[in-house]
Structures are given as structure tokens and as C-alpha cells.
Amino acid sequence: MTNRYRIHTEPLIGRVTASRNGRMLASSDQAVVMYETRLAPTIYFPQKDIVAPMSDLTNLQTFCPFKGTASYRDLDLPDEHLANAVWSYQAALPESRAIQGHYAFKPDVVTDMDLGESTLCDNNSGHISGPVVDWLLREAAYIKTPEEFTAALSLKLREHGVHLSRLSVMLWSLHPLIAGKNYIWEKGVKEVSVYAPSYEIHDHPNYLNSPLRHVSSGLGGIRQRLCTDVPGNSFPIIEDLRAKGATDYVAMPMLFSDGRRNVLTLTSDHPDGFNTANLGLVFECSAVISRFYEVFMQKENAQSLLETYVGKRTGARVLGGEIRRGDGDEIDAAIMFCDLHDSTRLAETLDRAAYIALLNQFFETTSTIIHDHGGEVLKFIGDAVLAVFPAGDDAKMACSQALKAARAIVEHSADREVPDSTHQYECSIGIAFGRVTYGNVGSRERLDFTVIGQAANLAARLNDYAKRKGHGIVVTRDVAGAREDMEELGPLKLHNMSEMVHGYVARVPEVA
């Protein structure tokens, strides 16, 4: 027979006395003992039989899905103060009603427990097992996405007796733009819903008054029976679920190995809600469930951080295994080097916050335009942007896309003014085309995924020339091609370039 999570309370026989270093704390002939899977037996005394002086309720509360919310009191003994030394359940859940109003001592508070005529049982199962555990250990490892895992987990729980109508997982992330991912499975809905709230969620009223914030903040879990009016059902989401027919709700912490406190919520629409075996199964498996989601989130975090810091294409290559020094390819590409004008003077005249805001605006605009034209930003270098437009089999298209992006950047910046300054928001751009090495360079401890080659150097020198001469966009002959919207500059002597380079100014339409 499969073991199940169990909780059982029975009265003790005769007088039971709890003492600390010879001082009596409680003595009663109405004490009870609670047996719970995996936990040591816990003895509870009626409040009237506690003889040690107790304080008023402290601020500490803890949550148990089987017993409810525990409140704590201090013990004020003549020679010592014991903080949060006793707990009780003032509104115990039905399966634990026998301990309502009783008090239990923390294990390290009692130094001697006289059981009188009673003997504690030692038949408490130390584990549970069964089809859900077996599925987690064997089959679940082959599920590839968190959406698929959420759906499969929900269906597996229902298949084995958990009266589940909704399951939600809130996972906090390390993404620079989104606070986390929220996966929601609902009975009768084909697809798992996925939400990616921004960091503004932490200030939103719906979050501030939600079980997600309560549990994420370390305030304990929540269980609320919705089929009856229970004091404390104060969260709007719970009332929304009640209106849809929900009868029971649980929100529990789900810890990652780095200490991040995520949230798993379970909702039932069964007339009797969840039972002890239902919730015990989920709680016993929660650490394993958490590890599956941690693996999914680590993969997503790695991908999003790589895309954020090195770009989407480059991030994919690193995740694909190109992580050793020297790994990379030789590719044909148009290389763009874009530089903000007068950044040194701007840094001196603007306060730090305004200057950083200006740089962020410049980088945001430039990056968006480059991405929209098929390019990728490789890095920000001070106030400059290095981007690559891989050619594949179409060099002409790569050059065309780079030129279109450059014109869009210059057009966008031509009419912008720097806040709190008379300075115009301007930039210069150099574009060259050629074969470059696209891969890892650096030391053994610190690598950089970048482009190395003559075209990259030439793009930077053309940008310097454009800025020095007051041009918006200067390109090589390869990039200019036979286009008519070019102004020929002739051979150019560029800094640190051994040979003359034939340059062209790409005309930009006047901004109306």
C-alpha cells in the first residue's frame, strides 16, 4: 500500500508536564499529541494549563496547510526571556481542530517532558512515494519547457487525486526588464497562460494586496477555505476565485537554491476542497518541483542575460557551446560604428543623471533601429555602438540594410535636442564591408565575443573621419555600390590605415 501524508491527533493519558531546567512550564491531564508525516510528535497543552508567564501575541506568524496560521508568544521567566517560545492555532483548519486553542513549546524550550502514563508512538512514516513522485523522478526530466511542465504537473496531480482546478507558479527572474514569469494552468483551458510582468509590479496595488507579495516577502504561506466565511480572506484574487466557484486556496513558498522565494498556488473547486493527502503530496514534492523550475529559469536567465549583454545571435552561439577562446567563424558582414558627438562636453555640462539618461536614449534608439534592419549590436564602447549586419549569401542586402539603418539613426537624431542644453543631439556613422572573424577573443579567464578584422577597424576610422569633417555617414566603395544618393569623397588617408580608402558620404533626406 502506498504511504500517504498523514496527520493525526489523539489525547494523552494522565498528567503530562513540561519543564525547563527544573521550572514547570505547563501541566495538564488534557494534553494531546499530534503525529504528522516526517515530523516528530508534538504535544499541545490547553491554554489554561500553561503556568509560565506568556506575553501578548508577537508579530511572528507561520503557516501550515493542515493546521492553519500559527501565532506566537514569548515566555518571560524570572531568569530569562524566550522569544516566540510557544505557538498556537486560534482558528485551526478542520483536520486539526483538536489542537485549536492549545499551545506547543518549541523543542529547545522544554528540557524535560514527563508523559506520565502515556507513551508516544513511533510508527510515523518517514516518507511518501507513489506515481507522482515516480513521474517526477523519471519522466518529468524530459519535458523541455516550463509551460509543458506546468500543464503536465497539473494533470498528473489531478490524475492521482488532488482536486485541482487552477495551478499558478510565480518565478522571479534576473532579467533586466521583467520581474519574472507567471505560469497559470486552469482546468478546461487548453494552453498554459504566461505573463511576464515588469518591475513596476512591485508598486502595483493588485500585487501589494496579493498572496504573491505576502509569500514572496517571507511572511509565510496562505491557506483559505472559500466554501465558508473565514476571517482573513482579504485578498482580492481570492474573492475573484470564490466568485468562479473555488472552494479552497493555498499559496506556498517555493525556494530556489540561491534563496529566491518563488510562489506556488493551488486552487480547488471540489466541494470539500483539498484534503491532507492532497496537500501533503504537493508539499513533499515541492522541493523537487522547485528544482525543475529553477533549471528552466536558469536557462531562460542565461539566454536573456546573454542576449542583453552580447546580443541575440551572439547569445545563441555562446549557449550553443562556442565558449572557448578562438571559437568562432569567418563571415562576410557590413560593420557599423556609430558615435555620439561631443560626449565629453556633454558629460561636463550635464549632471550625471541627465547624461546617463541621454546615453540610454541614444543607445535605445540606435539599437532598436539596428535590430529592425536585421543587424545586431555587439557592444557599447563608451558613447559608441558597434554593430554587425551578417551578409550570408547576399552582400548587397547586408550593405543596403546597414545604410538604411544608418540613415534612420541620423534622421532620428537630427531634430533631437539635449535636455537642459543648447547642444543638438547628433551622431556620426562609419560603415565598411568585408570578411571578419566573429567569435571569442581574450584571456583564459575573460572572453569577449566580437568581430575582428580590417572591416571593423575601417568602420571605426570612417566614423572618426565623419565626426571630424562634420559628415553624418561615411562608407566604403563596397557599401556605396552604384547608388546615386552618394557623394564621392575620393581617396582618404585614415589614421593607422596603410592604404588610401575610397570614401563616400551617404546623403540623408532633410528632416521637415
C-alpha positions in Angstrom: 0.0 0.0 0.0 1.3 3.4 -0.9 2.2 5.6 2.0 0.4 8.9 2.2 1.0 12.1 4.0 -0.9 11.8 7.3 -1.8 14.0 10.3 -3.4 12.5 13.4 -4.2 13.9 16.9 -5.0 11.9 20.0 -5.4 12.6 23.7 -2.6 11.6 26.1 -3.4 9.5 29.2 -2.9 11.0 32.7 -1.0 14.1 33.6 1.7 15.5 31.3 4.2 18.0 32.5 6.7 20.2 30.5 9.6 21.7 32.4 12.7 23.8 31.6 15.7 23.4 33.8 13.5 22.2 36.8 11.0 25.0 36.3 7.4 23.9 35.4 6.1 25.4 32.2 2.8 23.5 31.8 1.0 20.6 33.4 -2.3 19.1 32.2 -4.4 16.0 32.2 -5.9 17.2 28.9 -2.8 17.3 26.7 -2.9 16.0 23.2 -0.2 14.7 20.8 -0.1 15.4 17.1 1.5 12.9 14.7 2.5 14.2 11.3 4.4 12.6 8.5 8.1 13.2 8.7 7.8 15.3 11.9 8.5 14.4 15.5 5.3 14.1 17.6 4.2 17.4 19.0 2.5 17.8 22.4 -0.1 20.5 22.8 -1.4 21.9 26.2 -4.7 23.7 26.8 -4.1 27.4 27.4 -5.5 27.2 31.0 -2.7 24.7 31.9 0.2 26.9 30.8 1.8 28.1 34.1 4.8 30.0 32.7 4.0 33.7 32.1 3.3 34.4 28.4 3.4 37.7 26.6 0.8 39.1 24.3 0.9 37.8 20.7 4.1 38.7 18.9 4.4 39.8 15.2 5.6 36.4 14.1 3.1 34.1 12.2 3.8 30.9 10.4 1.6 28.9 8.1 0.8 25.2 7.9 -1.6 23.9 5.1 -3.0 21.3 7.6 -3.3 23.3 10.8 -3.6 26.9 9.6 -1.8 30.1 10.7 0.2 29.8 13.9 0.5 32.8 16.3 3.4 33.1 18.8 4.1 34.4 22.3 7.2 35.0 24.3 7.9 33.3 27.7 9.0 35.7 30.5 10.7 33.5 33.1 12.4 35.1 36.1 15.9 34.5 34.9 15.4 34.6 31.1 13.3 35.8 28.2 12.4 33.3 25.5 11.3 34.9 22.3 8.4 33.2 20.3 8.8 30.2 22.6 5.2 28.9 22.2 2.7 28.8 19.4 -1.0 28.1 19.0 -3.6 27.9 16.2 -6.5 30.1 17.2 -8.5 29.2 14.1 -7.3 25.7 13.2 -8.3 24.1 10.0 -10.9 21.3 10.2 -8.4 18.4 10.1 -6.5 19.9 13.1 -9.5 21.2 15.1 -8.4 19.1 18.1 -5.4 21.5 18.8 -7.3 24.8 18.4 -6.6 27.0 21.4 -3.8 24.7 22.6 -0.2 25.7 23.0 3.0 23.8 22.0 6.5 24.7 23.0 9.5 25.0 20.7 11.6 21.9 21.0 14.6 23.7 22.5 12.5 25.4 25.2 11.5 22.2 27.0 14.3 20.3 28.7 12.1 17.7 30.3 8.7 16.3 29.2 7.1 14.0 31.8 4.5 11.9 29.9 3.0 10.3 33.0 1.1 7.2 31.9 1.4 7.9 28.2 3.8 6.5 25.6 4.4 8.2 22.3 4.0 6.0 19.2 6.9 5.6 16.8 5.0 4.3 13.7 5.1 7.6 11.8 6.0 7.1 8.2 9.2 8.9 7.3 8.4 9.2 3.6 5.8 9.0 0.9 6.0 7.6 -2.5 3.8 6.9 -5.4 3.0 7.6 -9.1 3.5 11.4 -8.8 6.9 11.0 -7.2 7.9 8.3 -9.7 6.8 10.6 -12.6 8.9 13.5 -11.2 12.0 11.3 -10.8 11.7 9.6 -14.2 9.5 11.1 -16.9 9.4 14.8 -16.0 13.1 15.3 -16.7 12.4 15.0 -20.4 9.9 17.9 -20.6 11.5 20.8 -22.4 9.6 23.9 -21.4 8.1 25.4 -18.2 4.7 25.7 -20.0 4.7 21.9 -20.8 5.9 21.1 -17.3 3.2 23.2 -15.6 0.5 21.5 -17.7 1.8 18.0 -17.2 2.3 18.6 -13.4 -1.3 19.9 -13.0 -2.8 16.9 -14.9 -0.6 14.4 -13.1 -1.8 15.8 -9.7 -5.4 15.6 -10.8 -4.9 12.1 -12.1 -3.8 11.0 -8.7 -6.5 12.5 -6.6 -5.5 16.2 -6.0 -8.7 18.2 -6.5 -7.0 20.9 -8.6 -8.9 23.5 -10.7 -6.0 26.0 -11.0 -2.3 26.0 -10.5 -0.1 29.1 -10.6 3.7 29.4 -10.4 5.3 32.9 -10.0 9.1 32.7 -10.6 11.2 35.8 -10.0 13.9 36.3 -12.6 17.2 38.1 -13.2 16.0 39.8 -16.4 16.9 43.5 -16.6 13.4 44.4 -17.9 10.9 41.8 -16.5 10.4 40.9 -12.8 9.6 37.3 -13.5 7.4 34.7 -15.2 3.9 33.7 -14.1 2.6 30.4 -15.4 -1.1 29.6 -14.9 -2.8 26.3 -15.6 -6.6 26.2 -15.4 -8.9 23.3 -15.7 -10.7 23.2 -19.1 -8.2 25.7 -20.7 -6.1 24.2 -23.4 -3.0 26.4 -23.1 -1.0 27.5 -20.0 -1.1 31.3 -19.7 2.3 33.0 -19.3 2.7 36.5 -18.0 6.0 38.5 -17.8 5.3 41.5 -15.5 7.8 44.4 -15.5 9.4 45.6 -12.2 6.6 48.0 -11.8 4.5 45.1 -10.5 6.1 45.7 -7.1 4.3 49.0 -6.8 1.0 47.9 -8.3 -2.0 47.8 -5.9 -3.0 44.4 -7.1 0.3 43.0 -6.2 0.7 44.9 -2.9 -2.5 43.3 -1.7 -1.9 39.8 -3.1 -0.8 36.4 -1.8 2.2 36.6 -4.2 3.7 39.6 -2.3 2.8 38.0 1.1 4.6 34.8 0.4 7.5 36.3 -1.6 8.2 38.7 1.3 8.8 35.8 3.7 5.5 36.4 5.6 4.6 32.7 5.3 2.2 30.7 3.2 -1.6 31.1 3.0 -4.5 28.7 3.1 -8.0 29.9 2.9 -11.1 27.8 2.7 -13.5 29.6 0.3 -16.6 27.5 0.8 -17.2 29.2 4.2 -16.7 32.7 5.5 -13.3 32.5 7.2 -11.8 35.6 8.9 -8.8 36.9 7.0 -10.0 36.2 3.4 -8.8 39.6 2.5 -7.0 39.2 -0.9 -9.0 40.4 -4.0 -7.7 37.5 -6.1 -9.2 35.0 -3.6 -12.6 36.7 -3.8 -12.3 36.6 -7.6 -11.6 32.8 -7.4 -14.5 32.3 -5.0 -16.8 34.0 -7.5 -15.7 31.5 -10.1 -16.6 28.6 -7.8 -13.3 28.0 -6.0 -13.6 26.3 -2.6 -10.0 26.1 -1.3 -6.8 28.1 -1.9 -3.2 27.6 -1.0 -0.2 29.7 -1.6 3.2 28.3 -0.6 6.8 29.4 -0.9 8.9 27.5 -3.5 12.6 28.1 -2.8 15.4 28.2 -5.3 18.9 27.1 -4.3 20.1 30.8 -4.3 17.4 31.7 -1.7 14.9 33.3 -4.1 11.4 32.8 -2.8 9.0 31.9 -5.6 5.3 31.2 -5.1 3.2 28.1 -6.0 -0.6 28.5 -5.6 -3.2 25.7 -5.8 -6.9 26.3 -6.2 -9.7 23.7 -5.8 -13.3 23.7 -6.8 -14.2 20.4 -5.2 -17.0 20.8 -2.5 -14.6 19.6 0.2 -11.5 21.5 -1.1 -8.1 19.9 -0.6 -7.5 17.1 1.9 -4.4 16.3 4.0 -3.2 13.7 1.5 -3.6 16.2 -1.4 -1.6 18.9 0.2 0.9 16.6 1.8 1.8 15.1 -1.6 2.4 18.6 -3.0 4.4 19.7 0.0 6.6 16.6 0.0 7.3 17.1 -3.7 7.7 20.9 -3.7 11.5 20.8 -3.4 11.8 18.6 -6.5 9.2 20.7 -8.3 11.2 23.8 -7.5 14.3 22.3 -8.9 12.6 21.7 -12.3 11.5 25.3 -12.4 14.9 26.5 -11.3 16.5 24.7 -14.2 14.0 26.2 -16.6 14.6 29.7 -15.2 18.4 29.3 -15.2 18.2 28.5 -18.9 16.0 31.5 -19.5 18.1 33.8 -17.4 21.3 32.7 -19.2 19.7 33.3 -22.5 18.2 36.7 -21.6 21.4 37.9 -19.9 23.5 36.8 -22.9 21.0 38.5 -25.3 21.1 41.6 -23.2 24.8 41.9 -22.9 26.1 40.4 -26.1 23.1 40.3 -28.5 20.6 37.7 -29.7 22.7 36.0 -32.3 25.9 36.0 -30.2 24.0 34.8 -27.2 22.7 31.8 -29.2 26.2 30.9 -30.3 27.5 31.0 -26.7 24.6 28.9 -25.5 25.3 26.6 -28.4 28.7 25.8 -27.0 31.1 28.3 -28.6 32.7 29.2 -25.3 36.4 28.6 -25.8 38.9 31.1 -26.8 39.3 31.0 -30.6 35.8 29.6 -31.2 34.1 31.5 -34.0 33.6 31.8 -37.7 34.8 34.0 -40.6 31.9 35.8 -42.0 31.2 38.5 -44.6 29.4 41.4 -43.0 28.7 45.1 -43.0 30.2 46.6 -39.9 28.7 49.8 -38.4 30.4 52.1 -35.9 28.2 54.9 -34.6 29.4 57.6 -32.2 27.6 60.3 -30.3 29.0 63.8 -30.9 30.5 66.0 -28.2 30.0 63.5 -25.4 33.0 64.8 -23.4 31.4 68.3 -23.3 28.0 66.9 -22.5 29.4 64.9 -19.6 30.9 68.1 -18.2 27.9 70.3 -18.7 25.1 67.9 -17.7 24.6 66.4 -14.3 25.3 62.7 -14.0 21.6 61.6 -14.1 20.9 63.7 -17.2 24.0 62.5 -19.0 23.2 58.8 -18.3 19.6 59.3 -19.4 20.9 60.9 -22.7 23.2 57.9 -23.3 20.5 55.4 -22.6 18.2 57.3 -25.0 20.8 57.2 -27.7 21.6 53.5 -27.2 17.9 52.6 -27.1 17.1 54.4 -30.4 20.2 53.2 -32.2 19.8 49.6 -31.0 16.2 49.4 -32.0 16.8 50.7 -35.5 19.7 48.4 -36.0 17.7 45.4 -34.9 14.8 46.4 -37.1 17.1 46.4 -40.1 18.5 42.9 -39.5 21.6 43.9 -37.6 22.9 43.1 -34.1 24.6 45.4 -31.6 27.8 43.7 -30.5 28.7 46.2 -27.8 28.6 49.7 -26.5 32.0 51.3 -26.3 31.8 54.4 -24.2 29.4 56.6 -26.2 29.7 54.5 -29.3 27.8 51.5 -30.8 29.5 48.6 -32.7 27.0 46.6 -34.9 27.2 43.8 -37.4 25.0 43.0 -40.4 25.9 39.5 -41.5 25.8 39.0 -45.2 25.2 35.3 -45.6 24.9 34.8 -49.4 23.7 38.4 -50.0 26.4 41.0 -49.5 24.3 43.7 -51.3 21.4 43.2 -48.9 23.7 43.5 -45.9 25.1 46.8 -47.1 21.7 48.1 -48.0 20.3 47.2 -44.6 23.3 48.8 -42.8 22.8 52.0 -44.9 19.1 52.1 -44.2 19.7 51.7 -40.5 22.4 54.5 -40.5 20.1 56.9 -42.3 17.2 56.2 -39.9 19.6 56.8 -36.9 20.8 60.1 -38.3 17.3 61.2 -39.3 16.0 60.4 -35.8 18.8 62.3 -34.1 18.8 65.4 -36.4 15.9 67.0 -34.8 16.6 66.0 -31.2 17.8 68.5 -28.6 19.7 67.6 -25.4 17.5 68.4 -22.4 18.7 71.5 -20.4 21.3 72.3 -23.1 21.6 74.2 -26.4 23.5 71.3 -27.9 22.0 69.3 -30.7 21.7 65.6 -30.4 23.9 64.4 -33.2 26.0 61.4 -34.2 28.3 60.2 -36.9 28.5 56.7 -38.5 31.1 54.8 -40.4 30.2 51.6 -42.4 32.6 49.1 -44.1 32.1 45.7 -45.6 34.4 42.7 -45.6 35.4 39.4 -44.0 35.8 39.4 -40.3 36.3 36.9 -37.5 33.1 36.6 -35.5 33.9 34.8 -32.2 35.7 34.6 -28.9 38.9 36.5 -28.1 40.5 37.4 -24.9 42.3 35.8 -21.9 41.6 32.4 -20.4 39.6 34.0 -17.6 37.8 36.8 -19.6 36.5 36.4 -23.1 34.8 38.8 -25.4 32.6 37.8 -28.3 33.2 40.3 -31.1 34.3 40.9 -34.6 37.9 41.2 -35.5 39.2 42.3 -38.9 40.0 45.0 -41.4 36.3 45.9 -41.9 35.8 46.5 -38.2 38.9 48.8 -38.0 37.9 50.6 -41.1 34.4 51.3 -39.9 35.8 52.9 -36.7 38.2 55.1 -38.8 35.5 56.2 -41.1 33.4 57.2 -38.1 36.3 59.3 -36.8 36.7 60.9 -40.2 32.9 61.6 -40.4 32.9 63.2 -37.0 36.0 65.3 -37.7 34.6 66.6 -41.0 31.0 67.1 -39.9 29.5 64.3 -42.1 26.7 62.1 -40.9 27.5 58.8 -42.6 30.7 57.9 -44.4 31.0 54.5 -46.1 33.5 52.5 -48.3 33.1 51.8 -52.0 31.8 48.3 -51.3 28.9 49.7 -49.3 28.2 52.6 -51.6 28.0 50.4 -54.7 26.3 52.2 -57.6 23.8 54.1 -55.6 23.1 57.6 -56.8 22.4 59.0 -53.3 26.2 59.1 -52.5 28.7 61.9 -52.6 32.1 60.7 -53.6 35.0 61.9 -51.3 37.8 60.2 -53.3 40.8 58.5 -51.7 41.0 59.1 -47.9 44.1 58.9 -45.7 42.8 57.4 -42.5 44.6 57.1 -39.1 46.6 54.0 -38.8 45.5 52.7 -42.2 48.4 51.8 -44.5 46.5 52.3 -47.8 44.2 55.0 -49.0 40.4 54.2 -48.8 37.9 55.5 -51.3 35.1 57.0 -49.2 31.6 58.2 -49.8 29.1 60.4 -47.9 25.7 58.8 -47.8 23.1 61.6 -48.2 20.3 61.8 -45.7 17.0 63.4 -46.6 16.3 66.7 -45.0 14.0 66.5 -42.0 10.9 68.6 -42.5 
